[in-house]
């Protein structure tokens, strides 16, 4: 479901008139809905380490170089060099003094810091992308821009989460007649997203009841 279709779903849920084209979205509430949809989409993508946001890439580390520009648009999960796992180290002092050694890396001013290698190395990186949207050219981006853009959140969860989440944020009044319904549907969709999007059946959330 693309950006325009999601917007029209929101308009229908709010008892507003849907539009036929993206260019008709000129009213204040239209603009608010577009803004809120981007906020909700980003929030959902950032609250968990979702499998659907996992990406993999390679990075060349020149010989005798300790720092390179960080090209990773997201949060690194794993970094391997020569098949060995490197762990992130918060303390950057030994990298700055040229004393860094061992299987570790760090970051400063959006530059990745490594021990100095005598030969060119290739880092194999698995990360969670910051991108939340894919466009009609199959290119990922951080926000909805055009009518054909679609959320990276899988369907049918994306529709429910974005529509009900946007309606909740737009009205922001618990006494509103449909507020409780929207909240219930949003929570159900979020639980379903958490339980049904992992490829590992053993990684699904469970509910434990304890005897008091």
VENNOR-V944361 format. One record per residue. RES is the residue in one small letter. PHI is phi in whole degrees, -180 to 180 (* if undefined). Layout:
((RES PHI) (RES PHI))
//
This chain:
((x *) (x -86) (x -58) (x -63) (x -65) (x -64) (x -60) (x -64) (x -63) (x -64) (x -61) (x -65) (x -65) (x -91) (x 63) (x -101) (x -76) (x -69) (x -114) (x -95) (x -134) (x -63) (x -68) (x -80) (x -83) (x -119) (x -77) (x -58) (x -67) (x -61) (x -66) (x -64) (x -62) (x -63) (x -66) (x -65) (x -59) (x -66) (x -64) (x -62) (x -61) (x -67) (x -61) (x -64) (x -66) (x -98) (x -82) (x -138) (x -90) (x -76) (x -59) (x -73) (x -104) (x -72) (x -135) (x -135) (x -152) (x -114) (x -137) (x -87) (x -110) (x -62) (x -64) (x 57) (x -125) (x -104) (x -141) (x -140) (x -59) (x -81) (x -92) (x -83) (x -91) (x 162) (x -110) (x -73) (x -98) (x -133) (x -137) (x -117) (x -131) (x 55) (x 76) (x -105) (x -78) (x -104) (x -102) (x -73) (x -121) (x -68) (x -73) (x -102) (x -56) (x -69) (x -72) (x -70) (x -93) (x 76) (x -100) (x -65) (x -151) (x 83) (x -92) (x -152) (x -145) (x -148) (x -149) (x -152) (x 52) (x 60) (x -119) (x -81) (x -110) (x -133) (x -62) (x -79) (x -98) (x -77) (x -120) (x -61) (x -124) (x -119) (x -94) (x -99) (x -119) (x -111) (x -147) (x -98) (x -69) (x -81) (x -68) (x -123) (x -138) (x -125) (x -95) (x -68) (x -93) (x 66) (x -105) (x -84) (x -150) (x -83) (x -136) (x -69) (x -127) (x -106) (x -63) (x -88) (x -65) (x -132) (x -71) (x -78) (x -65) (x -67) (x -80) (x -85) (x -64) (x -59) (x -60) (x -64) (x -65) (x -72) (x -69) (x -70) (x -64) (x -69) (x -63) (x -60) (x -71) (x -69) (x -81) (x 48) (x -139) (x -58) (x -84) (x -62) (x -57) (x -104) (x -62) (x -64) (x -64) (x -60) (x -63) (x -63) (x -67) (x -65) (x -63) (x -62) (x -66) (x -68) (x -64) (x -66) (x -62) (x -66) (x -89) (x -117) (x -104) (x -79) (x -74) (x -95) (x -63) (x -81) (x -99) (x -80) (x -68) (x -128) (x -110) (x -109) (x -107) (x -111) (x -73) (x -93))
//
